[in-house]
């Protein structure tokens, strides 16, 4: 089961991570997405949430994402954490607007 939350900034993201962990989600299974790669990495590190890596994507997709455009990479990562192609496209557009997306898996 996936829970998806949209927020505007790191403060709201921290509040949502706290809420999700209080609901029983493990921080390693909460993934934070931002359109900017550095912003995404910085917030993931600061909030101590999970990283979408080889274990979620598999080796081939992880290597492919090195060469993909950021939008393609984000859609691939959304799908790797359990979202459908349609959901991945929808939330990638949310990121285009400067918002953040949290995906939590149980």
C-alpha positions in Angstrom: 0.0 0.0 0.0 1.4 3.4 -1.0 0.5 6.7 0.6 1.4 9.8 -1.5 1.6 13.3 0.1 2.4 16.6 -1.7 4.0 19.5 0.2 5.5 22.9 -0.6 8.8 22.9 1.4 11.1 21.1 3.7 9.3 22.2 6.8 6.0 20.7 5.6 7.9 17.6 4.4 9.4 17.1 7.9 5.9 17.4 9.4 4.5 14.8 7.0 7.5 12.4 7.6 6.8 12.7 11.4 3.1 12.0 10.8 3.8 9.0 8.6 6.3 7.5 11.1 3.7 8.0 13.8 1.2 6.0 11.6 3.7 3.2 11.5 5.7 3.8 8.3 9.4 3.1 8.5 11.6 6.1 7.4 13.5 3.7 5.1 10.2 3.3 3.2 9.4 6.9 2.9 10.8 8.5 -0.3 11.0 12.2 -0.9 11.1 13.5 -4.5 12.0 17.0 -5.7 12.5 18.1 -9.3 16.0 19.3 -8.6 18.5 16.5 -8.0 20.5 18.4 -5.4 17.3 19.6 -3.6 16.0 16.0 -3.5 19.3 14.6 -2.2 19.7 17.4 0.5 16.1 16.9 1.8 16.4 13.1 1.8 19.6 13.4 3.8 18.2 16.0 6.2 15.0 14.1 6.8 16.7 10.7 6.9 14.2 9.2 4.5 14.8 6.3 2.0 16.7 6.5 -1.2 15.5 5.0 -4.4 18.4 2.8 -5.4 19.3 -0.5 -7.0 17.2 -2.5 -4.6 14.0 -0.6 -5.7 14.9 -0.1 -9.4 17.2 -3.0 -10.2 20.6 -2.6 -11.7 19.6 -2.0 -15.4 17.1 0.8 -14.6 19.6 2.4 -12.2 22.3 2.5 -14.9 19.8 3.7 -17.5 18.8 6.6 -15.2 22.3 7.9 -15.3 21.7 8.8 -19.0 18.0 9.8 -18.7 16.6 13.3 -18.5 15.5 14.3 -15.1 11.8 13.9 -15.8 12.3 10.3 -17.2 14.4 9.5 -14.2 11.8 10.7 -11.8 9.0 8.8 -13.5 11.2 5.6 -13.4 11.8 6.2 -9.7 8.1 6.7 -8.9 7.4 3.4 -10.7 10.2 1.7 -8.8 8.5 2.5 -5.5 5.1 1.2 -6.7 3.3 3.9 -8.5 1.6 3.2 -11.9 2.8 4.9 -15.1 -0.1 7.3 -14.9 0.6 8.2 -11.3 4.3 8.6 -12.0 3.4 11.1 -14.8 1.0 12.9 -12.6 3.4 13.4 -9.7 6.3 14.3 -12.1 4.1 17.2 -13.2 3.6 18.2 -9.6 7.4 18.3 -9.2 7.6 20.5 -12.3 5.6 23.1 -10.3 8.2 23.2 -7.5 6.3 21.1 -5.0 7.7 18.0 -3.2 6.2 14.5 -3.3 6.5 12.0 -0.5 5.7 8.3 -1.2 5.4 6.0 1.8 5.2 2.2 1.5 4.1 -0.3 4.1 
